[in-house]
């Protein structure tokens, strides 16, 4: 999975969600933490954003995987951290699929 392409798609999805919701969306960079930086970008919105991303990249990200919050530290992730997490998650998922086949 190409990191730059994934990052661009994620930024586009987040921007579109904020715009469609009539909410402010400051310029998004790799350092932006959507949870901290965007109004009403919360646990009700995360699954929708994750599902849209999953569809756009043609990969499965289960609903119980929160790409926006680190599962261990419980801290919000930046866009760069989300991108790296999704790439690593998809790589592990592909390896598991190969082993299972």
C-alpha positions as CSV (number, residue, x, y, z in Angstrom):
1,X,0.0,0.0,0.0
2,X,1.4,3.4,-1.0
3,X,1.7,5.7,2.0
4,X,1.3,8.9,0.1
5,X,-1.8,7.7,-1.7
6,X,-3.4,6.4,1.5
7,X,-2.6,9.7,3.3
8,X,-4.2,11.7,0.4
9,X,-7.3,9.5,0.5
10,X,-7.6,9.8,4.3
11,X,-7.3,13.6,4.2
12,X,-9.9,13.8,1.4
13,X,-12.3,11.6,3.3
14,X,-11.9,13.6,6.5
15,X,-12.3,16.9,4.7
16,X,-15.4,15.7,2.9
17,X,-17.0,14.4,6.1
18,X,-16.5,17.7,7.8
19,X,-17.7,19.7,4.7
20,X,-20.8,17.5,4.3
21,X,-21.6,17.9,8.0
22,X,-21.3,21.7,7.7
23,X,-18.4,21.8,10.1
24,X,-15.1,23.6,10.0
25,X,-12.2,21.8,8.5
26,X,-8.8,23.5,8.9
27,X,-6.0,22.5,6.5
28,X,-5.1,18.9,7.2
29,X,-1.4,17.8,7.4
30,X,0.3,14.6,8.5
31,X,0.7,16.1,12.0
32,X,-3.1,16.8,12.3
33,X,-4.8,14.7,14.9
34,X,-8.4,14.6,13.6
35,X,-9.9,13.9,17.1
36,X,-8.2,16.9,18.7
37,X,-8.3,19.3,15.7
38,X,-11.8,18.8,14.2
39,X,-15.1,19.8,15.6
40,X,-17.5,16.8,16.3
41,X,-15.0,14.3,14.8
42,X,-15.8,11.7,17.4
43,X,-16.6,8.0,17.9
44,X,-19.9,8.4,16.0
45,X,-17.9,9.6,12.9
46,X,-14.8,7.3,13.1
47,X,-16.6,4.1,11.8
48,X,-18.0,6.0,8.8
49,X,-14.6,7.4,7.9
50,X,-13.0,4.0,8.3
51,X,-15.6,2.4,6.1
52,X,-15.3,5.0,3.4
53,X,-11.5,4.6,3.5
54,X,-11.8,0.8,3.4
55,X,-14.0,1.0,0.3
56,X,-11.8,3.6,-1.5
57,X,-8.6,1.5,-1.0
58,X,-10.4,-1.8,-1.7
59,X,-9.3,-3.4,1.6
60,X,-11.1,-4.7,4.6
61,X,-10.8,-2.8,7.9
62,X,-13.1,-4.4,10.4
63,X,-15.5,-2.1,12.3
64,X,-13.8,-3.0,15.7
65,X,-10.5,-1.6,14.5
66,X,-10.2,2.0,15.6
67,X,-7.6,3.6,13.3
68,X,-8.0,7.0,15.0
69,X,-6.9,6.1,18.5
70,X,-3.9,4.0,19.6
71,X,-5.3,0.9,21.3
72,X,-2.4,0.7,23.8
73,X,-1.9,4.4,24.8
74,X,-5.5,5.5,24.1
75,X,-4.1,8.6,22.6
76,X,-5.4,10.1,19.3
77,X,-3.3,9.4,16.3
78,X,-2.1,12.0,13.7
79,X,-2.9,11.5,10.1
80,X,0.7,10.2,9.5
81,X,0.3,7.8,12.4
82,X,-3.1,6.6,11.1
83,X,-1.6,6.1,7.6
84,X,1.3,4.0,9.0
85,X,-1.1,2.0,11.2
86,X,-3.4,1.2,8.3
87,X,-0.5,0.2,6.1
88,X,0.9,-2.1,8.8
89,X,-2.5,-3.5,9.6
90,X,-3.2,-4.3,6.0
91,X,0.3,-5.9,5.6
92,X,-0.4,-8.2,8.7
93,X,-3.9,-9.0,7.4
94,X,-2.5,-10.0,4.0
95,X,0.1,-12.3,5.7
96,X,-2.6,-13.9,7.8
97,X,-4.7,-14.4,4.7
98,X,-1.8,-16.1,2.9
99,X,-1.2,-18.4,5.9
100,X,-4.9,-19.3,6.2
101,X,-5.1,-20.2,2.5
